[in-house]
Amino acid sequence: MILFNTTFIVEEAVHDDWFLWLKEEHINDYLKSNCFLGARLGKITSHSEPGFISYSLQLFCNDELTLDQFKNNFLTDIQQKSLQKYATKVLTFMSEMEHISDYN
Protein backbone atom coordinates (compact mmCIF):
# COMPACT_ATOMS: atom_id res chain seq x y z
CA MET A 1 0.00 0.00 0.00
CA ILE A 2 1.15 3.54 -0.76
CA LEU A 3 0.51 6.52 1.52
CA PHE A 4 0.16 9.78 -0.40
CA ASN A 5 0.67 12.62 2.08
CA THR A 6 -0.11 16.29 1.54
CA THR A 7 1.01 18.74 4.21
CA PHE A 8 -0.89 22.03 4.35
CA ILE A 9 0.55 25.14 5.99
CA VAL A 10 -2.36 27.54 6.45
CA GLU A 11 -2.31 31.23 7.39
CA GLU A 12 -4.47 31.80 10.47
CA ALA A 13 -6.30 34.60 8.63
CA VAL A 14 -7.94 32.10 6.22
CA HIS A 15 -7.90 29.04 8.47
CA ASP A 16 -11.58 28.77 9.40
CA ASP A 17 -12.81 29.21 5.81
CA TRP A 18 -10.11 26.89 4.47
CA PHE A 19 -10.75 24.17 7.06
CA LEU A 20 -14.47 24.06 6.24
CA TRP A 21 -13.66 23.93 2.50
CA LEU A 22 -11.10 21.18 3.11
CA LYS A 23 -13.59 18.97 4.96
CA GLU A 24 -16.59 19.64 2.71
CA GLU A 25 -14.98 19.78 -0.72
CA HIS A 26 -11.24 19.31 -1.05
CA ILE A 27 -10.90 15.85 0.53
CA ASN A 28 -13.89 14.69 -1.51
CA ASP A 29 -12.11 15.81 -4.70
CA TYR A 30 -9.32 13.36 -3.89
CA LEU A 31 -11.70 10.56 -3.02
CA LYS A 32 -13.95 11.10 -6.07
CA SER A 33 -10.98 10.11 -8.25
CA ASN A 34 -11.59 6.53 -7.06
CA CYS A 35 -7.82 6.10 -6.76
CA PHE A 36 -7.78 5.98 -2.97
CA LEU A 37 -9.15 3.53 -0.42
CA GLY A 38 -9.62 6.24 2.22
CA ALA A 39 -8.06 9.22 3.93
CA ARG A 40 -6.82 10.35 7.33
CA LEU A 41 -6.53 13.98 8.43
CA GLY A 42 -4.31 15.14 11.26
CA LYS A 43 -3.27 18.45 12.76
CA ILE A 44 0.50 18.86 13.02
CA THR A 45 1.39 19.86 16.56
CA SER A 46 5.17 20.00 16.20
CA HIS A 47 7.24 22.39 14.11
CA SER A 48 4.62 25.14 14.31
CA GLU A 49 5.21 28.66 13.04
CA PRO A 50 3.50 31.70 14.56
CA GLY A 51 0.53 32.76 12.43
CA PHE A 52 0.17 29.36 10.72
CA ILE A 53 -1.62 26.08 11.39
CA SER A 54 -0.46 22.88 9.70
CA TYR A 55 -2.27 19.68 8.72
CA SER A 56 -1.41 16.36 7.14
CA LEU A 57 -3.80 14.58 4.79
CA GLN A 58 -2.85 10.95 4.21
CA LEU A 59 -4.54 9.08 1.38
CA PHE A 60 -4.27 5.30 1.01
CA CYS A 61 -3.62 3.83 -2.42
CA ASN A 62 -3.25 0.19 -3.47
CA ASP A 63 -0.19 0.59 -5.72
CA GLU A 64 2.14 2.92 -7.62
CA LEU A 65 0.25 2.46 -10.89
CA THR A 66 -2.98 3.76 -9.35
CA LEU A 67 -1.14 6.65 -7.72
CA ASP A 68 0.47 7.54 -11.05
CA GLN A 69 -2.99 7.53 -12.66
CA PHE A 70 -4.18 9.94 -9.97
CA LYS A 71 -1.20 12.25 -10.43
CA ASN A 72 -1.57 12.21 -14.23
CA ASN A 73 -5.36 12.62 -14.39
CA PHE A 74 -6.58 14.44 -11.27
CA LEU A 75 -3.85 16.11 -9.20
CA THR A 76 -3.33 19.23 -11.33
CA ASP A 77 -7.04 20.14 -11.24
CA ILE A 78 -7.22 19.61 -7.48
CA GLN A 79 -4.14 21.76 -6.92
CA GLN A 80 -5.48 24.51 -9.19
CA LYS A 81 -8.74 24.73 -7.24
CA SER A 82 -6.78 25.33 -4.06
CA LEU A 83 -4.48 27.90 -5.68
CA GLN A 84 -7.40 29.79 -7.18
CA LYS A 85 -9.23 29.92 -3.87
CA TYR A 86 -6.36 30.57 -1.43
CA ALA A 87 -3.30 31.51 -3.54
CA THR A 88 -0.22 31.56 -1.31
CA LYS A 89 -2.19 31.72 1.96
CA VAL A 90 -2.10 27.91 1.96
CA LEU A 91 1.19 26.23 1.09
CA THR A 92 1.42 22.52 0.39
CA PHE A 93 4.00 19.85 -0.15
CA MET A 94 3.53 16.20 -0.95
CA SER A 95 5.35 13.01 -0.10
CA GLU A 96 4.83 9.35 -0.85
CA MET A 97 5.51 6.49 1.50
CA GLU A 98 5.37 2.75 1.17
CA HIS A 99 3.35 1.18 3.96
CA ILE A 100 5.42 -1.56 5.53
CA SER A 101 3.56 -2.75 8.59
CA ASP A 102 1.15 -1.87 11.39
CA TYR A 103 1.80 -2.52 15.07
CA ASN A 104 -0.50 -2.50 18.06
C-alpha positions as a LaTeX table, in Angstrom:
\begin{tabular}{lrrr}
\hline
Residue & $x$ (\AA) & $y$ (\AA) & $z$ (\AA) \\
\hline
Met1 & 0.00 & 0.00 & 0.00 \\
Ile2 & 1.15 & 3.54 & $-0.76$ \\
Leu3 & 0.51 & 6.52 & 1.52 \\
Phe4 & 0.16 & 9.78 & $-0.40$ \\
Asn5 & 0.67 & 12.62 & 2.08 \\
Thr6 & $-0.11$ & 16.29 & 1.54 \\
Thr7 & 1.01 & 18.74 & 4.21 \\
Phe8 & $-0.89$ & 22.03 & 4.35 \\
Ile9 & 0.55 & 25.14 & 5.99 \\
Val10 & $-2.36$ & 27.54 & 6.45 \\
Glu11 & $-2.31$ & 31.23 & 7.39 \\
Glu12 & $-4.47$ & 31.80 & 10.47 \\
Ala13 & $-6.30$ & 34.60 & 8.63 \\
Val14 & $-7.94$ & 32.10 & 6.22 \\
His15 & $-7.90$ & 29.04 & 8.47 \\
Asp16 & $-11.58$ & 28.77 & 9.40 \\
Asp17 & $-12.81$ & 29.21 & 5.81 \\
Trp18 & $-10.11$ & 26.89 & 4.47 \\
Phe19 & $-10.75$ & 24.17 & 7.06 \\
Leu20 & $-14.47$ & 24.06 & 6.24 \\
Trp21 & $-13.66$ & 23.93 & 2.50 \\
Leu22 & $-11.10$ & 21.18 & 3.11 \\
Lys23 & $-13.59$ & 18.97 & 4.96 \\
Glu24 & $-16.59$ & 19.64 & 2.71 \\
Glu25 & $-14.98$ & 19.78 & $-0.72$ \\
His26 & $-11.24$ & 19.31 & $-1.05$ \\
Ile27 & $-10.90$ & 15.85 & 0.53 \\
Asn28 & $-13.89$ & 14.69 & $-1.51$ \\
Asp29 & $-12.11$ & 15.81 & $-4.70$ \\
Tyr30 & $-9.32$ & 13.36 & $-3.89$ \\
Leu31 & $-11.70$ & 10.56 & $-3.02$ \\
Lys32 & $-13.95$ & 11.10 & $-6.07$ \\
Ser33 & $-10.98$ & 10.11 & $-8.25$ \\
Asn34 & $-11.59$ & 6.53 & $-7.06$ \\
Cys35 & $-7.82$ & 6.10 & $-6.76$ \\
Phe36 & $-7.78$ & 5.98 & $-2.97$ \\
Leu37 & $-9.15$ & 3.53 & $-0.42$ \\
Gly38 & $-9.62$ & 6.24 & 2.22 \\
Ala39 & $-8.06$ & 9.22 & 3.93 \\
Arg40 & $-6.82$ & 10.35 & 7.33 \\
Leu41 & $-6.53$ & 13.98 & 8.43 \\
Gly42 & $-4.31$ & 15.14 & 11.26 \\
Lys43 & $-3.27$ & 18.45 & 12.76 \\
Ile44 & 0.50 & 18.86 & 13.02 \\
Thr45 & 1.39 & 19.86 & 16.56 \\
Ser46 & 5.17 & 20.00 & 16.20 \\
His47 & 7.24 & 22.39 & 14.11 \\
Ser48 & 4.62 & 25.14 & 14.31 \\
Glu49 & 5.21 & 28.66 & 13.04 \\
Pro50 & 3.50 & 31.70 & 14.56 \\
Gly51 & 0.53 & 32.76 & 12.43 \\
Phe52 & 0.17 & 29.36 & 10.72 \\
Ile53 & $-1.62$ & 26.08 & 11.39 \\
Ser54 & $-0.46$ & 22.88 & 9.70 \\
Tyr55 & $-2.27$ & 19.68 & 8.72 \\
Ser56 & $-1.41$ & 16.36 & 7.14 \\
Leu57 & $-3.80$ & 14.58 & 4.79 \\
Gln58 & $-2.85$ & 10.95 & 4.21 \\
Leu59 & $-4.54$ & 9.08 & 1.38 \\
Phe60 & $-4.27$ & 5.30 & 1.01 \\
Cys61 & $-3.62$ & 3.83 & $-2.42$ \\
Asn62 & $-3.25$ & 0.19 & $-3.47$ \\
Asp63 & $-0.19$ & 0.59 & $-5.72$ \\
Glu64 & 2.14 & 2.92 & $-7.62$ \\
Leu65 & 0.25 & 2.46 & $-10.89$ \\
Thr66 & $-2.98$ & 3.76 & $-9.35$ \\
Leu67 & $-1.14$ & 6.65 & $-7.72$ \\
Asp68 & 0.47 & 7.54 & $-11.05$ \\
Gln69 & $-2.99$ & 7.53 & $-12.66$ \\
Phe70 & $-4.18$ & 9.94 & $-9.97$ \\
Lys71 & $-1.20$ & 12.25 & $-10.43$ \\
Asn72 & $-1.57$ & 12.21 & $-14.23$ \\
Asn73 & $-5.36$ & 12.62 & $-14.39$ \\
Phe74 & $-6.58$ & 14.44 & $-11.27$ \\
Leu75 & $-3.85$ & 16.11 & $-9.20$ \\
Thr76 & $-3.33$ & 19.23 & $-11.33$ \\
Asp77 & $-7.04$ & 20.14 & $-11.24$ \\
Ile78 & $-7.22$ & 19.61 & $-7.48$ \\
Gln79 & $-4.14$ & 21.76 & $-6.92$ \\
Gln80 & $-5.48$ & 24.51 & $-9.19$ \\
Lys81 & $-8.74$ & 24.73 & $-7.24$ \\
Ser82 & $-6.78$ & 25.33 & $-4.06$ \\
Leu83 & $-4.48$ & 27.90 & $-5.68$ \\
Gln84 & $-7.40$ & 29.79 & $-7.18$ \\
Lys85 & $-9.23$ & 29.92 & $-3.87$ \\
Tyr86 & $-6.36$ & 30.57 & $-1.43$ \\
Ala87 & $-3.30$ & 31.51 & $-3.54$ \\
Thr88 & $-0.22$ & 31.56 & $-1.31$ \\
Lys89 & $-2.19$ & 31.72 & 1.96 \\
Val90 & $-2.10$ & 27.91 & 1.96 \\
Leu91 & 1.19 & 26.23 & 1.09 \\
Thr92 & 1.42 & 22.52 & 0.39 \\
Phe93 & 4.00 & 19.85 & $-0.15$ \\
Met94 & 3.53 & 16.20 & $-0.95$ \\
Ser95 & 5.35 & 13.01 & $-0.10$ \\
Glu96 & 4.83 & 9.35 & $-0.85$ \\
Met97 & 5.51 & 6.49 & 1.50 \\
Glu98 & 5.37 & 2.75 & 1.17 \\
His99 & 3.35 & 1.18 & 3.96 \\
Ile100 & 5.42 & $-1.56$ & 5.53 \\
Ser101 & 3.56 & $-2.75$ & 8.59 \\
Asp102 & 1.15 & $-1.87$ & 11.39 \\
Tyr103 & 1.80 & $-2.52$ & 15.07 \\
Asn104 & $-0.50$ & $-2.50$ & 18.06 \\
\hline
\end{tabular}
